[in-house]
């Protein structure tokens, strides 16, 4: 939770790729069936024109990463305290 894998960072920072290409590589396996499902999903969400949420600015993603790292941090003390809740 503290950081992304090297593979994820490579995809996110890949030069000369489109947002759609990065999305497919991040969220769908490389099989033809999975890529086809991903492309269908991207097409479906792109067809909505009314009542769309505004595009998130880069600051939103940055703030989400900070919050995720804080939420996923494992404290030095009581490391396994929450296991009994599972």
TIRO-2110 file (N, C-alpha, C; in Angstrom, 1 decimal):
// TIRO-2110
0.8, -1.2, 0.0, N, 1, A
0.0, 0.0, 0.0, CA, 1, A
0.9, 1.3, 0.0, C, 1, A
2.1, 1.1, 0.4, N, 2, A
3.0, 2.3, 0.5, CA, 2, A
3.5, 2.8, -0.9, C, 2, A
3.6, 1.9, -1.8, N, 3, A
4.0, 2.3, -3.2, CA, 3, A
3.6, 1.3, -4.2, C, 3, A
3.6, 1.8, -5.4, N, 4, A
3.2, 0.9, -6.5, CA, 4, A
4.3, 0.1, -7.0, C, 4, A
4.0, -1.0, -7.6, N, 5, A
5.1, -1.9, -8.1, CA, 5, A
5.8, -1.2, -9.3, C, 5, A
6.9, -1.8, -9.6, N, 6, A
7.7, -1.2, -10.7, CA, 6, A
6.9, -1.4, -12.0, C, 6, A
6.2, -2.5, -12.2, N, 7, A
5.4, -2.7, -13.4, CA, 7, A
4.3, -1.6, -13.5, C, 7, A
3.6, -1.3, -12.4, N, 8, A
2.5, -0.3, -12.5, CA, 8, A
3.1, 1.0, -12.8, C, 8, A
4.2, 1.4, -12.2, N, 9, A
4.8, 2.7, -12.5, CA, 9, A
5.3, 2.8, -13.9, C, 9, A
5.8, 1.7, -14.5, N, 10, A
6.2, 1.7, -15.9, CA, 10, A
5.0, 2.0, -16.8, C, 10, A
3.9, 1.3, -16.5, N, 11, A
2.7, 1.6, -17.3, CA, 11, A
2.2, 3.0, -17.2, C, 11, A
2.1, 3.5, -15.9, N, 12, A
1.6, 4.8, -15.7, CA, 12, A
2.5, 5.9, -16.4, C, 12, A
3.8, 5.7, -16.3, N, 13, A
4.7, 6.7, -16.9, CA, 13, A
5.2, 6.4, -18.3, C, 13, A
4.5, 5.5, -19.0, N, 14, A
4.9, 5.1, -20.3, CA, 14, A
4.8, 6.2, -21.3, C, 14, A
5.9, 6.6, -21.9, N, 15, A
5.7, 7.7, -22.9, CA, 15, A
5.1, 7.2, -24.2, C, 15, A
4.5, 8.1, -24.9, N, 16, A
3.9, 7.8, -26.2, CA, 16, A
2.8, 6.8, -26.1, C, 16, A
2.1, 6.8, -25.0, N, 17, A
0.9, 5.9, -24.9, CA, 17, A
-0.3, 6.7, -24.6, C, 17, A
-1.5, 6.2, -25.0, N, 18, A
-2.7, 6.9, -24.7, CA, 18, A
-3.2, 6.5, -23.3, C, 18, A
-4.1, 7.3, -22.8, N, 19, A
-4.8, 6.9, -21.5, CA, 19, A
-5.5, 5.6, -21.6, C, 19, A
-6.1, 5.3, -22.8, N, 20, A
-6.8, 4.1, -23.0, CA, 20, A
-5.9, 2.9, -23.0, C, 20, A
-4.7, 3.0, -23.6, N, 21, A
-3.7, 1.9, -23.6, CA, 21, A
-3.2, 1.6, -22.2, C, 21, A
-3.0, 2.7, -21.4, N, 22, A
-2.5, 2.5, -20.1, CA, 22, A
-3.6, 1.9, -19.2, C, 22, A
-4.8, 2.3, -19.4, N, 23, A
-5.9, 1.7, -18.7, CA, 23, A
-6.1, 0.2, -19.0, C, 23, A
-6.0, -0.2, -20.2, N, 24, A
-6.1, -1.6, -20.6, CA, 24, A
-4.9, -2.4, -19.9, C, 24, A
-3.7, -1.8, -20.0, N, 25, A
-2.6, -2.5, -19.4, CA, 25, A
-2.6, -2.6, -17.9, C, 25, A
-3.3, -1.6, -17.2, N, 26, A
-3.4, -1.6, -15.8, CA, 26, A
-4.5, -2.6, -15.2, C, 26, A
-5.6, -2.6, -15.9, N, 27, A
-6.8, -3.3, -15.4, CA, 27, A
-7.2, -4.5, -16.1, C, 27, A
-6.6, -4.9, -17.2, N, 28, A
-7.0, -6.1, -18.0, CA, 28, A
-5.8, -6.9, -18.3, C, 28, A
-5.9, -8.2, -18.3, N, 29, A
-4.8, -9.1, -18.6, CA, 29, A
-4.5, -8.9, -20.1, C, 29, A
-3.4, -9.4, -20.5, N, 30, A
-2.9, -9.2, -21.9, CA, 30, A
-3.6, -10.2, -22.9, C, 30, A
-4.5, -11.0, -22.4, N, 31, A
-5.1, -12.0, -23.3, CA, 31, A
-6.1, -11.3, -24.3, C, 31, A
-6.2, -11.8, -25.5, N, 32, A
-7.2, -11.2, -26.5, CA, 32, A
-8.6, -11.0, -25.9, C, 32, A
-9.1, -12.0, -25.2, N, 33, A
-10.4, -11.9, -24.6, CA, 33, A
-10.5, -10.8, -23.6, C, 33, A
-9.5, -10.7, -22.7, N, 34, A
-9.5, -9.6, -21.7, CA, 34, A
-9.4, -8.2, -22.3, C, 34, A
-8.5, -8.1, -23.3, N, 35, A
-8.4, -6.8, -24.0, CA, 35, A
-9.6, -6.4, -24.7, C, 35, A
-10.3, -7.4, -25.3, N, 36, A
-11.6, -7.1, -26.0, CA, 36, A
-12.6, -6.6, -25.0, C, 36, A
-12.7, -7.3, -23.8, N, 37, A
-13.6, -6.8, -22.8, CA, 37, A
-13.2, -5.4, -22.3, C, 37, A
-12.0, -5.2, -22.2, N, 38, A
-11.5, -3.8, -21.8, CA, 38, A
-11.9, -2.8, -22.8, C, 38, A
-11.7, -3.1, -24.0, N, 39, A
-12.1, -2.1, -25.1, CA, 39, A
-13.6, -1.9, -25.1, C, 39, A
-14.3, -2.9, -24.9, N, 40, A
-15.8, -2.8, -24.8, CA, 40, A
-16.2, -1.9, -23.7, C, 40, A
-15.6, -2.1, -22.5, N, 41, A
-15.8, -1.3, -21.3, CA, 41, A
-15.5, 0.2, -21.6, C, 41, A
-14.3, 0.4, -22.2, N, 42, A
-13.9, 1.8, -22.4, CA, 42, A
-14.9, 2.5, -23.4, C, 42, A
-15.3, 1.8, -24.4, N, 43, A
-16.3, 2.3, -25.4, CA, 43, A
-17.6, 2.6, -24.7, C, 43, A
-18.0, 1.7, -23.8, N, 44, A
-19.3, 1.9, -23.1, CA, 44, A
-19.3, 3.2, -22.2, C, 44, A
-18.2, 3.4, -21.5, N, 45, A
-18.1, 4.5, -20.6, CA, 45, A
-17.9, 5.8, -21.3, C, 45, A
-17.3, 5.7, -22.5, N, 46, A
-17.1, 6.9, -23.3, CA, 46, A
-18.4, 7.4, -24.0, C, 46, A
-19.4, 6.5, -24.1, N, 47, A
-20.6, 6.9, -24.9, CA, 47, A
-21.5, 7.8, -24.0, C, 47, A
-21.4, 7.8, -22.7, N, 48, A
-22.2, 8.6, -21.9, CA, 48, A
-21.8, 10.1, -22.1, C, 48, A
-22.7, 10.9, -22.4, N, 49, A
-22.5, 12.3, -22.7, CA, 49, A
-23.2, 13.2, -21.7, C, 49, A
-24.3, 12.8, -21.1, N, 50, A
-25.0, 13.6, -20.2, CA, 50, A
-24.7, 13.2, -18.8, C, 50, A
-24.7, 14.2, -17.9, N, 51, A
-24.5, 13.9, -16.4, CA, 51, A
-23.2, 13.2, -16.1, C, 51, A
-22.2, 13.5, -16.8, N, 52, A
-20.9, 12.9, -16.6, CA, 52, A
-20.2, 13.7, -15.4, C, 52, A
-19.4, 13.0, -14.7, N, 53, A
-18.6, 13.6, -13.7, CA, 53, A
-17.5, 14.4, -14.4, C, 53, A
-17.1, 15.6, -13.8, N, 54, A
-16.0, 16.3, -14.5, CA, 54, A
-14.7, 15.5, -14.4, C, 54, A
-13.8, 15.7, -15.3, N, 55, A
-12.5, 14.9, -15.3, CA, 55, A
-11.7, 15.4, -14.0, C, 55, A
-11.1, 14.4, -13.4, N, 56, A
-10.3, 14.7, -12.2, CA, 56, A
-9.0, 15.4, -12.6, C, 56, A
-8.6, 16.4, -11.9, N, 57, A
-7.4, 17.1, -12.1, CA, 57, A
-6.2, 16.2, -11.5, C, 57, A
-5.0, 16.4, -11.9, N, 58, A
-3.9, 15.6, -11.4, CA, 58, A
-3.8, 15.7, -9.9, C, 58, A
-4.2, 16.8, -9.3, N, 59, A
-4.1, 17.0, -7.8, CA, 59, A
-5.0, 16.0, -7.1, C, 59, A
-6.1, 15.6, -7.7, N, 60, A
-7.0, 14.6, -7.1, CA, 60, A
-6.3, 13.3, -7.0, C, 60, A
-5.6, 12.9, -8.0, N, 61, A
-4.9, 11.6, -8.0, CA, 61, A
-3.8, 11.6, -7.0, C, 61, A
-3.1, 12.8, -6.9, N, 62, A
-2.0, 12.9, -5.9, CA, 62, A
-2.5, 12.8, -4.5, C, 62, A
-3.6, 13.5, -4.3, N, 63, A
-4.2, 13.5, -2.9, CA, 63, A
-4.7, 12.1, -2.6, C, 63, A
-5.2, 11.4, -3.6, N, 64, A
-5.7, 10.0, -3.3, CA, 64, A
-4.5, 9.1, -3.0, C, 64, A
-3.4, 9.2, -3.7, N, 65, A
-2.2, 8.4, -3.4, CA, 65, A
-1.7, 8.7, -1.9, C, 65, A
-1.7, 9.9, -1.5, N, 66, A
-1.3, 10.3, -0.2, CA, 66, A
-2.2, 9.6, 0.9, C, 66, A
-3.5, 9.7, 0.6, N, 67, A
-4.5, 9.1, 1.5, CA, 67, A
-4.4, 7.6, 1.5, C, 67, A
-4.2, 7.0, 0.4, N, 68, A
-4.0, 5.5, 0.3, CA, 68, A
-2.8, 5.1, 1.1, C, 68, A
-1.7, 5.8, 0.9, N, 69, A
-0.5, 5.4, 1.7, CA, 69, A
-0.7, 5.5, 3.2, C, 69, A
-1.4, 6.6, 3.6, N, 70, A
-1.6, 6.8, 5.0, CA, 70, A
-2.5, 5.7, 5.5, C, 70, A
-3.6, 5.4, 4.8, N, 71, A
-4.5, 4.3, 5.2, CA, 71, A
-3.9, 3.0, 5.2, C, 71, A
-3.0, 2.7, 4.3, N, 72, A
-2.4, 1.4, 4.2, CA, 72, A
-1.1, 1.2, 5.0, C, 72, A
-0.7, 2.3, 5.7, N, 73, A
0.5, 2.2, 6.6, CA, 73, A
0.3, 1.2, 7.7, C, 73, A
1.3, 0.4, 7.9, N, 74, A
1.3, -0.6, 9.0, CA, 74, A
2.1, 0.0, 10.2, C, 74, A
1.4, 0.2, 11.3, N, 75, A
2.1, 0.8, 12.4, CA, 75, A
3.2, -0.1, 13.0, C, 75, A
4.2, 0.4, 13.6, N, 76, A
5.3, -0.4, 14.2, CA, 76, A
4.7, -1.2, 15.4, C, 76, A
3.9, -0.5, 16.2, N, 77, A
3.3, -1.2, 17.3, CA, 77, A
1.9, -1.7, 16.9, C, 77, A
1.5, -2.8, 17.5, N, 78, A
0.2, -3.4, 17.2, CA, 78, A
0.0, -3.8, 15.8, C, 78, A
1.1, -4.3, 15.2, N, 79, A
1.1, -4.6, 13.8, CA, 79, A
0.0, -5.5, 13.4, C, 79, A
-0.3, -6.5, 14.2, N, 80, A
-1.3, -7.5, 13.9, CA, 80, A
-2.7, -7.3, 14.7, C, 80, A
-2.8, -6.2, 15.3, N, 81, A
-4.0, -5.9, 16.1, CA, 81, A
-5.3, -6.2, 15.4, C, 81, A
-5.4, -5.7, 14.1, N, 82, A
-6.6, -5.8, 13.4, CA, 82, A
-6.9, -7.2, 12.8, C, 82, A
-6.0, -8.1, 12.9, N, 83, A
-6.3, -9.5, 12.4, CA, 83, A
-7.5, -10.1, 13.1, C, 83, A
-7.7, -9.9, 14.3, N, 84, A
-8.8, -10.5, 15.0, CA, 84, A
-10.2, -10.0, 14.5, C, 84, A
-10.2, -8.9, 13.8, N, 85, A
-11.4, -8.4, 13.2, CA, 85, A
-11.8, -9.1, 11.9, C, 85, A
-10.8, -9.8, 11.4, N, 86, A
-11.1, -10.5, 10.1, CA, 86, A
-11.9, -11.8, 10.2, C, 86, A
END
